[in-house]
């Protein structure tokens, strides 16, 4: 298993990078999971999660 950690300030392109990586891995027939460590009121892009058949785990207050 490989692990990639993405962090940065708001607007730095984290979600865009994650979307591209997940899509690339999906095209290659590889599975992905996303762990979201955020206290935001809105969950991580539910439409994208459905489209990519992702497993998402939320760590609130981590």
C-alpha positions as CSV (number, residue, x, y, z in Angstrom):
1,X,0.0,0.0,0.0
2,X,1.2,3.5,-0.8
3,X,0.2,6.6,1.1
4,X,0.1,10.1,-0.3
5,X,-0.4,13.1,2.1
6,X,-1.7,16.4,0.7
7,X,-1.8,19.6,2.7
8,X,-1.8,23.3,2.1
9,X,-3.7,26.5,2.5
10,X,-7.1,27.2,1.2
11,X,-7.1,27.6,-2.6
12,X,-3.7,26.0,-3.1
13,X,-5.1,23.2,-5.3
14,X,-5.3,20.3,-2.9
15,X,-8.7,19.1,-4.1
16,X,-7.7,19.4,-7.7
17,X,-4.6,17.4,-7.2
18,X,-6.5,14.7,-5.3
19,X,-9.2,14.5,-8.0
20,X,-6.5,14.1,-10.7
21,X,-4.6,11.4,-8.8
22,X,-7.8,9.4,-7.9
23,X,-9.0,9.6,-11.5
24,X,-5.6,8.5,-12.9
25,X,-5.5,5.6,-10.4
26,X,-9.0,4.6,-11.3
27,X,-8.2,4.6,-15.1
28,X,-5.3,2.3,-14.3
29,X,-7.6,-0.1,-12.4
30,X,-6.2,0.8,-9.0
31,X,-8.3,1.5,-5.9
32,X,-8.1,4.6,-3.8
33,X,-9.3,5.9,-0.4
34,X,-9.4,9.4,1.0
35,X,-9.0,10.4,4.6
36,X,-10.2,13.9,5.2
37,X,-8.9,15.7,8.3
38,X,-11.1,18.8,8.3
39,X,-13.6,20.5,10.6
40,X,-15.6,22.1,7.8
41,X,-19.3,22.1,7.8
42,X,-19.5,20.6,4.3
43,X,-18.4,17.0,3.6
44,X,-15.7,16.2,0.9
45,X,-17.3,16.7,-2.5
46,X,-20.0,14.0,-2.4
47,X,-20.5,14.0,-6.2
48,X,-16.8,13.2,-6.7
49,X,-16.9,10.5,-4.1
50,X,-19.8,8.8,-5.8
51,X,-18.3,9.2,-9.3
52,X,-15.1,7.6,-8.3
53,X,-16.6,5.0,-5.9
54,X,-14.3,6.2,-3.2
55,X,-14.1,5.1,0.4
56,X,-13.9,8.3,2.5
57,X,-13.1,8.5,6.2
58,X,-13.5,11.8,8.1
59,X,-11.3,12.6,11.1
60,X,-13.1,15.4,12.8
61,X,-11.0,17.5,15.2
62,X,-7.8,15.6,14.3
